[in-house]
Amino acid sequence: MAYKDYVNLKFKPDKKGLICTYYIEPLHLSLQETAGGVAAESSTGTWIDVKTKQNYVKKLDATVFSIKKQQQGAEIKIYYPSGLFEKGNMPNILSSIAGNIFGMEEIKNIKLLDISFPNEIARSFAGPKYGIQGIRKIMKVHNRPLLGTIIKPKLGLKTGHHAKVAYESWLGGCDVVKDDENLSSQKFNRFEDRLKETLKMKERAEKETGSKKAYLVNVTAETKEMLRRAKLAENYGNEYIMIDVLTAGFSALQTLRQENFDLIIHAHRAGHAAMTKNHKHGIGMNVLVKMLRLVGVDQLHVGAAVGKMFETSAEVKENILAAKEKTFNLKPVMPVASGGLAIKDIPAVVKIFGKDVVIQMGGGIHSHPQGTFAGAREAREAIENAV
């Protein structure tokens, strides 16, 4: 079957299949042949005509049904019959729609811009356990953004100093305190010791402030060890865990979610820019948000549009929409704004996100001339004033 046989611009897609939108730039083939090559490689095709394909396989062929030319390439839409994929298996789906196609010699650039899941596939995933309303209920914060911080310096603090920084952050007005994504269980700060000591400080801060506080302990590790750490967090009465979802992988995340711990899952996106930053090649962050929401995170970094990260306001708004839009009865994911935020940026963040956001500031709080407590207090006041 030639690549062009996977293109049918008269095809009318139904709601039973998965639809992907890609940006493509051909290297030496025509736009139509290149688009067909993407559909072939990501479904039933092979680079050469093989004698082993049976007639019944054709019903699983992907179909390019839209090609919109742009200056150097085109935006294309591909329909994938749901039978191509195993239900409840996100790695399997990614291996097709975001697998070998990125390495095809015929393609100069390709980016997965958007994805639409059919009901049959979407409902095979757990989705968020808590979502925005569940988080607000646990945290007892209903009418403003949550304020969060990350312990800084990101690595090197001993357990006692780590817990003290968390305590001062909570006392100053932070709702949540998070481990840095690089911190797991290094010699200078072992996981279980950190969990116990920081939770003691959390309890103390709650008694002194009369407010609910949360500790987002990083459980990222080899999958069995990650589950052990999550269970420890649950046993110690913690409400949250965090996981570096992309470096841990979708398989590990699915396993974690399917254990159904009584823990809010906070998802850090470390490594995402390797896929998302190039506007012509990779995978859009909005696509990752949709997938992570299906698998079942409750809280997710989506960019900030201000600060040190690269995303524009329009891109961040797409990510927010993917996290919160009404679809498949999934609970909405709480967006997290983070990355080089300063206290002066808080009004702009609230303008973009509204009230449903965790505004997370590391250096923006801990760099305050009077220290962490003063930085947290000033940030909390800025949030109160912004809403």
One Martini backbone bead per residue (centre of mass of N, CA, C, O) as a GRO file, in nm:
protein
  387
    1MET     BB    1   0.092   0.038   0.026
    2ALA     BB    2   0.068   0.353  -0.035
    3TYR     BB    3   0.073   0.653   0.112
    4LYS     BB    4  -0.173   0.776  -0.055
    5ASP     BB    5  -0.380   0.554   0.061
    6TYR     BB    6  -0.399   0.731   0.348
    7VAL     BB    7  -0.563   0.936   0.167
    8ASN     BB    8  -0.889   1.114   0.243
    9LEU     BB    9  -1.055   1.417   0.186
   10LYS     BB   10  -1.364   1.280   0.205
   11PHE     BB   11  -1.350   1.197   0.481
   12LYS     BB   12  -1.574   1.115   0.761
   13PRO     BB   13  -1.550   1.147   1.080
   14ASP     BB   14  -1.604   0.994   1.368
   15LYS     BB   15  -1.639   0.931   1.732
   16LYS     BB   16  -1.470   0.640   1.743
   17GLY     BB   17  -1.208   0.790   1.699
   18LEU     BB   18  -0.884   0.899   1.678
   19ILE     BB   19  -0.756   1.242   1.676
   20CYS     BB   20  -0.490   1.401   1.493
   21THR     BB   21  -0.276   1.689   1.507
   22TYR     BB   22  -0.042   1.806   1.264
   23TYR     BB   23   0.281   1.918   1.194
   24ILE     BB   24   0.436   1.941   0.864
   25GLU     BB   25   0.763   1.877   0.697
   26PRO     BB   26   0.897   1.811   0.417
   27LEU     BB   27   1.182   1.696   0.243
   28HIS     BB   28   1.090   1.539  -0.066
   29LEU     BB   29   0.802   1.507  -0.053
   30SER     BB   30   0.494   1.544  -0.064
   31LEU     BB   31   0.244   1.630   0.134
   32GLN     BB   32   0.065   1.380   0.084
   33GLU     BB   33   0.284   1.164   0.123
   34THR     BB   34   0.371   1.249   0.407
   35ALA     BB   35   0.099   1.218   0.543
   36GLY     BB   36   0.068   0.918   0.468
   37GLY     BB   37   0.324   0.826   0.619
   38VAL     BB   38   0.220   0.888   0.899
   39ALA     BB   39  -0.030   0.704   0.892
   40ALA     BB   40   0.117   0.443   0.831
   41GLU     BB   41   0.335   0.433   1.065
   42SER     BB   42   0.088   0.476   1.292
   43SER     BB   43  -0.028   0.191   1.189
   44THR     BB   44  -0.016  -0.046   0.909
   45GLY     BB   45   0.245   0.037   0.784
   46THR     BB   46   0.513   0.026   0.538
   47TRP     BB   47   0.785   0.120   0.347
   48ILE     BB   48   0.686  -0.148   0.213
   49ASP     BB   49   0.543  -0.380   0.027
   50VAL     BB   50   0.363  -0.640   0.170
   51LYS     BB   51   0.249  -0.997   0.176
   52THR     BB   52   0.096  -1.008   0.483
   53LYS     BB   53  -0.146  -0.845   0.423
   54GLN     BB   54  -0.471  -0.835   0.512
   55ASN     BB   55  -0.784  -0.731   0.439
   56TYR     BB   56  -0.880  -0.687   0.747
   57VAL     BB   57  -0.665  -0.459   0.816
   58LYS     BB   58  -0.782  -0.203   0.671
   59LYS     BB   59  -0.978  -0.110   0.911
   60LEU     BB   60  -0.698   0.010   1.062
   61ASP     BB   61  -0.650   0.239   0.894
   62ALA     BB   62  -0.532   0.534   0.860
   63THR     BB   63  -0.665   0.882   0.800
   64VAL     BB   64  -0.628   1.143   0.589
   65PHE     BB   65  -0.867   1.438   0.597
   66SER     BB   66  -0.651   1.685   0.636
   67ILE     BB   67  -0.499   1.967   0.443
   68LYS     BB   68  -0.314   2.257   0.555
   69LYS     BB   69  -0.147   2.491   0.420
   70GLN     BB   70   0.175   2.624   0.466
   71GLN     BB   71   0.462   2.766   0.409
   72GLN     BB   72   0.647   2.483   0.490
   73GLY     BB   73   0.365   2.322   0.525
   74ALA     BB   74   0.129   2.141   0.742
   75GLU     BB   75  -0.196   2.076   0.854
   76ILE     BB   76  -0.301   1.767   0.996
   77LYS     BB   77  -0.551   1.500   0.986
   78ILE     BB   78  -0.601   1.197   1.185
   79TYR     BB   79  -0.760   0.883   1.166
   80TYR     BB   80  -0.816   0.640   1.434
   81PRO     BB   81  -0.898   0.346   1.499
   82SER     BB   82  -0.963   0.209   1.807
   83GLY     BB   83  -0.848  -0.088   1.737
   84LEU     BB   84  -0.536  -0.008   1.752
   85PHE     BB   85  -0.595   0.000   2.066
   86GLU     BB   86  -0.537  -0.032   2.396
   87LYS     BB   87  -0.699  -0.020   2.664
   88GLY     BB   88  -0.547   0.157   2.915
   89ASN     BB   89  -0.275   0.232   2.712
   90MET     BB   90  -0.067   0.488   2.673
   91PRO     BB   91   0.199   0.375   2.556
   92ASN     BB   92   0.063   0.251   2.306
   93ILE     BB   93  -0.042   0.510   2.183
   94LEU     BB   94   0.233   0.662   2.166
   95SER     BB   95   0.379   0.452   1.980
   96SER     BB   96   0.209   0.555   1.740
   97ILE     BB   97   0.150   0.885   1.746
   98ALA     BB   98   0.472   0.911   1.897
   99GLY     BB   99   0.697   0.756   1.735
  100ASN     BB  100   0.849   0.683   1.442
  101ILE     BB  101   0.764   0.953   1.301
  102PHE     BB  102   1.014   1.126   1.421
  103GLY     BB  103   1.230   0.938   1.230
  104MET     BB  104   1.158   1.010   0.949
  105GLU     BB  105   1.321   1.081   0.655
  106GLU     BB  106   1.076   1.245   0.505
  107ILE     BB  107   1.096   1.432   0.768
  108LYS     BB  108   1.174   1.738   0.901
  109ASN     BB  109   0.891   1.802   1.053
  110ILE     BB  110   0.704   1.718   1.368
  111LYS     BB  111   0.382   1.794   1.532
  112LEU     BB  112   0.182   1.736   1.807
  113LEU     BB  113  -0.101   1.944   1.864
  114ASP     BB  114  -0.349   1.731   1.886
  115ILE     BB  115  -0.624   1.558   2.070
  116SER     BB  116  -0.891   1.306   2.022
  117PHE     BB  117  -1.096   1.118   2.217
  118PRO     BB  118  -1.274   0.851   2.253
  119ASN     BB  119  -1.487   0.716   2.471
  120GLU     BB  120  -1.370   0.425   2.484
  121ILE     BB  121  -1.085   0.522   2.575
  122ALA     BB  122  -1.129   0.730   2.801
  123ARG     BB  123  -1.294   0.519   2.995
  124SER     BB  124  -1.021   0.336   3.047
  125PHE     BB  125  -0.957   0.558   3.249
  126ALA     BB  126  -0.945   0.702   3.565
  127GLY     BB  127  -0.860   0.967   3.636
  128PRO     BB  128  -0.923   1.189   3.860
  129LYS     BB  129  -0.989   1.175   4.204
  130TYR     BB  130  -1.023   1.498   4.274
  131GLY     BB  131  -0.943   1.763   4.181
  132ILE     BB  132  -1.038   2.072   4.242
  133GLN     BB  133  -1.263   2.020   4.456
  134GLY     BB  134  -1.105   1.816   4.627
  135ILE     BB  135  -0.876   2.005   4.702
  136ARG     BB  136  -1.044   2.228   4.835
  137LYS     BB  137  -1.167   2.052   5.053
  138ILE     BB  138  -0.900   1.967   5.191
  139MET     BB  139  -0.782   2.276   5.213
  140LYS     BB  140  -1.004   2.496   5.270
  141VAL     BB  141  -1.010   2.644   4.974
  142HIS     BB  142  -1.244   2.850   4.765
  143ASN     BB  143  -1.164   3.189   4.674
  144ARG     BB  144  -0.861   3.112   4.588
  145PRO     BB  145  -0.556   3.079   4.536
  146LEU     BB  146  -0.293   2.883   4.578
  147LEU     BB  147  -0.003   2.869   4.782
  148GLY     BB  148   0.333   2.800   4.676
  149THR     BB  149   0.637   2.608   4.736
  150ILE     BB  150   0.991   2.558   4.703
  151ILE     BB  151   1.257   2.416   4.809
  152LYS     BB  152   1.543   2.613   4.900
  153PRO     BB  153   1.758   2.465   4.782
  154LYS     BB  154   1.697   2.198   4.579
  155LEU     BB  155   1.986   2.103   4.679
  156GLY     BB  156   2.153   1.996   5.009
  157LEU     BB  157   1.962   1.988   5.225
  158LYS     BB  158   1.895   1.902   5.521
  159THR     BB  159   1.630   1.785   5.684
  160GLY     BB  160   1.598   2.009   5.899
  161HIS     BB  161   1.615   2.252   5.703
  162HIS     BB  162   1.388   2.172   5.522
  163ALA     BB  163   1.162   2.178   5.741
  164LYS     BB  164   1.205   2.477   5.819
  165VAL     BB  165   1.130   2.604   5.549
  166ALA     BB  166   0.846   2.493   5.544
  167TYR     BB  167   0.745   2.624   5.804
  168GLU     BB  168   0.791   2.923   5.719
  169SER     BB  169   0.603   2.908   5.477
  170TRP     BB  170   0.340   2.836   5.623
  171LEU     BB  171   0.344   3.071   5.829
  172GLY     BB  172   0.334   3.300   5.598
  173GLY     BB  173   0.094   3.143   5.379
  174CYS     BB  174   0.129   2.875   5.277
  175ASP     BB  175  -0.031   2.583   5.165
  176VAL     BB  176   0.212   2.468   4.992
  177VAL     BB  177   0.484   2.223   4.989
  178LYS     BB  178   0.767   2.145   4.775
  179ASP     BB  179   0.952   1.949   4.626
  180ASP     BB  180   1.190   1.904   4.428
  181GLU     BB  181   1.240   1.723   4.137
  182ASN     BB  182   1.549   1.634   4.233
  183LEU     BB  183   1.422   1.515   4.493
  184SER     BB  184   1.448   1.212   4.684
  185SER     BB  185   1.714   0.997   4.829
  186GLN     BB  186   1.958   1.132   4.934
  187LYS     BB  187   2.205   1.138   5.165
  188PHE     BB  188   2.121   1.438   5.274
  189ASN     BB  189   1.792   1.338   5.211
  190ARG     BB  190   1.591   1.124   5.321
  191PHE     BB  191   1.278   1.037   5.268
  192GLU     BB  192   1.165   0.941   5.548
  193ASP     BB  193   1.285   1.166   5.718
  194ARG     BB  194   1.155   1.400   5.564
  195LEU     BB  195   0.863   1.324   5.603
  196LYS     BB  196   0.854   1.329   5.912
  197GLU     BB  197   0.972   1.616   5.968
  198THR     BB  198   0.777   1.781   5.785
  199LEU     BB  199   0.510   1.687   5.919
  200LYS     BB  200   0.570   1.813   6.191
  201MET     BB  201   0.575   2.104   6.079
  202LYS     BB  202   0.292   2.103   5.967
  203GLU     BB  203   0.141   2.060   6.233
  204ARG     BB  204   0.250   2.313   6.366
  205ALA     BB  205   0.143   2.518   6.158
  206GLU     BB  206  -0.156   2.449   6.192
  207LYS     BB  207  -0.177   2.528   6.493
  208GLU     BB  208  -0.069   2.830   6.457
  209THR     BB  209  -0.282   2.913   6.208
  210GLY     BB  210  -0.555   2.736   6.151
  211SER     BB  211  -0.449   2.594   5.885
  212LYS     BB  212  -0.424   2.427   5.605
  213LYS     BB  213  -0.170   2.193   5.508
  214ALA     BB  214   0.089   2.093   5.257
  215TYR     BB  215   0.288   1.806   5.140
  216LEU     BB  216   0.496   1.756   4.845
  217VAL     BB  217   0.616   1.455   4.804
  218ASN     BB  218   0.875   1.292   4.640
  219VAL     BB  219   0.829   0.958   4.480
  220THR     BB  220   1.032   0.933   4.269
  221ALA     BB  221   1.095   0.612   4.111
  222GLU     BB  222   1.103   0.317   4.108
  223THR     BB  223   0.806   0.173   4.105
  224LYS     BB  224   0.813   0.011   4.373
  225GLU     BB  225   0.936   0.243   4.539
  226MET     BB  226   0.716   0.448   4.484
  227LEU     BB  227   0.487   0.289   4.622
  228ARG     BB  228   0.618   0.281   4.898
  229ARG     BB  229   0.624   0.588   4.939
  230ALA     BB  230   0.324   0.639   4.910
  231LYS     BB  231   0.241   0.459   5.148
  232LEU     BB  232   0.389   0.619   5.361
  233ALA     BB  233   0.238   0.883   5.322
  234GLU     BB  234  -0.035   0.762   5.395
  235ASN     BB  235   0.040   0.647   5.680
  236TYR     BB  236   0.125   0.949   5.782
  237GLY     BB  237  -0.124   1.140   5.668
  238ASN     BB  238  -0.097   1.237   5.397
  239GLU     BB  239  -0.232   1.415   5.099
  240TYR     BB  240   0.037   1.409   4.924
  241ILE     BB  241   0.193   1.375   4.600
  242MET     BB  242   0.481   1.358   4.387
  243ILE     BB  243   0.553   1.350   4.023
  244ASP     BB  244   0.767   1.280   3.755
  245VAL     BB  245   0.595   1.200   3.482
  246LEU     BB  246   0.811   1.182   3.242
  247THR     BB  247   1.050   1.032   3.382
  248ALA     BB  248   0.875   0.796   3.488
  249GLY     BB  249   0.611   0.761   3.329
  250PHE     BB  250   0.311   0.629   3.231
  251SER     BB  251   0.327   0.355   3.367
  252ALA     BB  252   0.387   0.453   3.653
  253LEU     BB  253   0.143   0.638   3.677
  254GLN     BB  254  -0.076   0.423   3.639
  255THR     BB  255   0.004   0.253   3.879
  256LEU     BB  256  -0.036   0.469   4.093
  257ARG     BB  257  -0.338   0.527   4.034
  258GLN     BB  258  -0.443   0.221   4.063
  259GLU     BB  259  -0.393   0.213   4.379
  260ASN     BB  260  -0.577   0.433   4.517
  261PHE     BB  261  -0.481   0.649   4.684
  262ASP     BB  262  -0.518   0.890   4.954
  263LEU     BB  263  -0.391   1.094   4.711
  264ILE     BB  264  -0.270   1.362   4.580
  265ILE     BB  265  -0.165   1.427   4.243
  266HIS     BB  266   0.139   1.576   4.167
  267ALA     BB  267   0.255   1.716   3.855
  268HIS     BB  268   0.563   1.708   3.713
  269ARG     BB  269   0.731   1.828   3.391
  270ALA     BB  270   1.001   1.722   3.366
  271GLY     BB  271   1.118   1.744   3.022
  272HIS     BB  272   0.905   1.871   2.824
  273ALA     BB  273   1.081   2.062   2.630
  274ALA     BB  274   1.188   1.832   2.446
  275MET     BB  275   0.883   1.837   2.312
  276THR     BB  276   0.749   2.153   2.328
  277LYS     BB  277   0.933   2.402   2.237
  278ASN     BB  278   0.917   2.323   1.951
  279HIS     BB  279   0.696   2.438   1.701
  280LYS     BB  280   0.776   2.190   1.478
  281HIS     BB  281   0.872   1.978   1.711
  282GLY     BB  282   0.679   1.724   1.868
  283ILE     BB  283   0.484   1.799   2.167
  284GLY     BB  284   0.222   1.927   2.301
  285MET     BB  285   0.124   2.023   2.610
  286ASN     BB  286  -0.182   1.981   2.569
  287VAL     BB  287  -0.152   1.679   2.514
  288LEU     BB  288  -0.028   1.596   2.784
  289VAL     BB  289  -0.260   1.693   2.957
  290LYS     BB  290  -0.475   1.500   2.848
  291MET     BB  291  -0.326   1.238   2.925
  292LEU     BB  292  -0.282   1.295   3.231
  293ARG     BB  293  -0.580   1.319   3.296
  294LEU     BB  294  -0.665   1.038   3.221
  295VAL     BB  295  -0.474   0.885   3.413
  296GLY     BB  296  -0.484   1.087   3.704
  297VAL     BB  297  -0.424   1.371   3.770
  298ASP     BB  298  -0.478   1.668   3.985
  299GLN     BB  299  -0.195   1.821   3.943
  300LEU     BB  300  -0.048   2.072   3.705
  301HIS     BB  301   0.193   2.182   3.515
  302VAL     BB  302   0.139   2.468   3.257
  303GLY     BB  303   0.263   2.723   3.324
  304ALA     BB  304   0.262   3.112   3.309
  305ALA     BB  305   0.379   3.351   3.094
  306VAL     BB  306   0.560   3.408   3.333
  307GLY     BB  307   0.891   3.434   3.383
  308LYS     BB  308   1.125   3.166   3.279
  309MET     BB  309   0.940   3.056   3.078
  310PHE     BB  310   0.834   3.013   2.726
  311GLU     BB  311   0.542   3.050   2.729
  312THR     BB  312   0.261   3.167   2.619
  313SER     BB  313  -0.047   3.272   2.685
  314ALA     BB  314  -0.187   3.091   2.473
  315GLU     BB  315  -0.057   2.823   2.558
  316VAL     BB  316  -0.152   2.822   2.852
  317LYS     BB  317  -0.457   2.832   2.786
  318GLU     BB  318  -0.460   2.556   2.650
  319ASN     BB  319  -0.372   2.399   2.902
  320ILE     BB  320  -0.607   2.482   3.082
  321LEU     BB  321  -0.830   2.369   2.907
  322ALA     BB  322  -0.731   2.072   2.916
  323ALA     BB  323  -0.765   2.056   3.235
  324LYS     BB  324  -1.095   2.178   3.250
  325GLU     BB  325  -1.264   2.066   3.049
  326LYS     BB  326  -1.556   1.928   2.946
  327THR     BB  327  -1.497   1.567   2.968
  328PHE     BB  328  -1.598   1.249   3.033
  329ASN     BB  329  -1.643   1.321   3.342
  330LEU     BB  330  -1.395   1.467   3.419
  331LYS     BB  331  -1.197   1.593   3.634
  332PRO     BB  332  -1.049   1.874   3.706
  333VAL     BB  333  -0.742   2.015   3.681
  334MET     BB  334  -0.503   2.166   3.869
  335PRO     BB  335  -0.333   2.433   3.803
  336VAL     BB  336   0.020   2.522   3.762
  337ALA     BB  337   0.217   2.802   3.850
  338SER     BB  338   0.561   2.798   3.730
  339GLY     BB  339   0.867   2.967   3.694
  340GLY     BB  340   1.011   3.250   3.798
  341LEU     BB  341   0.835   3.377   4.011
  342ALA     BB  342   0.712   3.679   4.123
  343ILE     BB  343   0.524   3.876   4.316
  344LYS     BB  344   0.458   4.081   4.078
  345ASP     BB  345   0.311   3.840   3.899
  346ILE     BB  346   0.036   3.764   4.028
  347PRO     BB  347  -0.178   3.933   3.872
  348ALA     BB  348  -0.115   3.800   3.594
  349VAL     BB  349  -0.185   3.511   3.674
  350VAL     BB  350  -0.480   3.562   3.758
  351LYS     BB  351  -0.572   3.669   3.482
  352ILE     BB  352  -0.520   3.395   3.333
  353PHE     BB  353  -0.644   3.170   3.555
  354GLY     BB  354  -0.763   3.269   3.805
  355LYS     BB  355  -0.852   3.084   4.095
  356ASP     BB  356  -0.767   2.806   3.952
  357VAL     BB  357  -0.467   2.791   4.127
  358VAL     BB  358  -0.122   2.727   4.169
  359ILE     BB  359   0.103   2.945   4.318
  360GLN     BB  360   0.449   2.889   4.248
  361MET     BB  361   0.727   2.980   4.469
  362GLY     BB  362   1.061   3.002   4.524
  363GLY     BB  363   1.260   3.245   4.483
  364GLY     BB  364   1.025   3.457   4.530
  365ILE     BB  365   1.042   3.388   4.846
  366HIS     BB  366   1.351   3.312   4.943
  367SER     BB  367   1.467   3.616   4.846
  368HIS     BB  368   1.383   3.770   5.068
  369PRO     BB  369   1.537   3.992   5.277
  370GLN     BB  370   1.365   3.858   5.540
  371GLY     BB  371   1.279   3.593   5.418
  372THR     BB  372   1.053   3.339   5.400
  373PHE     BB  373   0.822   3.447   5.570
  374ALA     BB  374   0.802   3.723   5.425
  375GLY     BB  375   0.758   3.612   5.140
  376ALA     BB  376   0.495   3.458   5.199
  377ARG     BB  377   0.332   3.696   5.307
  378GLU     BB  378   0.348   3.874   5.053
  379ALA     BB  379   0.224   3.669   4.857
  380ARG     BB  380  -0.047   3.637   5.001
  381GLU     BB  381  -0.129   3.935   4.980
  382ALA     BB  382  -0.127   3.942   4.668
  383ILE     BB  383  -0.355   3.739   4.632
  384GLU     BB  384  -0.575   3.883   4.793
  385ASN     BB  385  -0.561   4.144   4.607
  386ALA     BB  386  -0.616   3.998   4.320
  387VAL     BB  387  -0.928   3.895   4.419
   0.00000   0.00000   0.00000
